[in-house]
Amino acid sequence: MFTGIVEELGVLVDRKDLADAARLTIRGPVVTADAGHGDSIAVNGVCLTVVDVLPDGAFTADVMAETLNRSSLQTLDVGNRVNLERAAAVNSRLGGHIVQGHVDGTGSVISRTPSEHWEVVRIGLPPALSRYVVEKGSITVDGVSLTVSAIGNDWFEVSLIPTTRELTTVGHAPVGATVNLEVDIIAKYVERLMTGPGQ
């Protein structure tokens, strides 16, 4: 489990594409400081398992085809920056919200409207996910826990403070960029309980 509070901006330093998977090597000295084989690290909101920790502050992780097909990791290139977060410790504060690292789909940046102290970012929302998103509710964008400030039928908006703009990929994503989305897991559980199995 994660909280959606990004610890550092890492960099993809190597990518090996296989027939039905990819092996990524990502440099992130903060998240690898205490990482070991089998640990979980969220990369742009995708929970990945550490295969190896390298001496230069990097780690490798395998990504299966299912994950590649459902996330923006499919198009990640060497040199791209990524949001990194270690799994939450049970004794830590929950600074964001409950984030599983299981991407529900992708959206795209529609517009960015800057102001003096914050920036409003509008993101396209897949129809299948729109019912889980509410104004003032939580959503994860590229692994960043954000509050929905406005919503339409096929879009939602978030307002970025200067820290988020400077220290996350969301703060630098241009119009047209693809971003990973994870909706609030509580909304999905409530829907399942109300509709029953097979609905």
Secondary structure, DSSP 4 states (H G I P E B T S, - for coil): -B-S---EEEEEEEEEE-SSEEEEEEE-TTTTTT--TT-EEEETTEEEEEEEE-TTSEEEEEEEHHHHHHSGGGG--TT-EEEEEEPPPTTS---S--B-S---EEEEEEEEEE-SS-EEEEEE--GGGGGG--TT-EEEETTEEEEEEEE-SSEEEEEE-HHHHHHSSTTTPPTT-EEEEEE-HHHHHHHHHHH-TT-
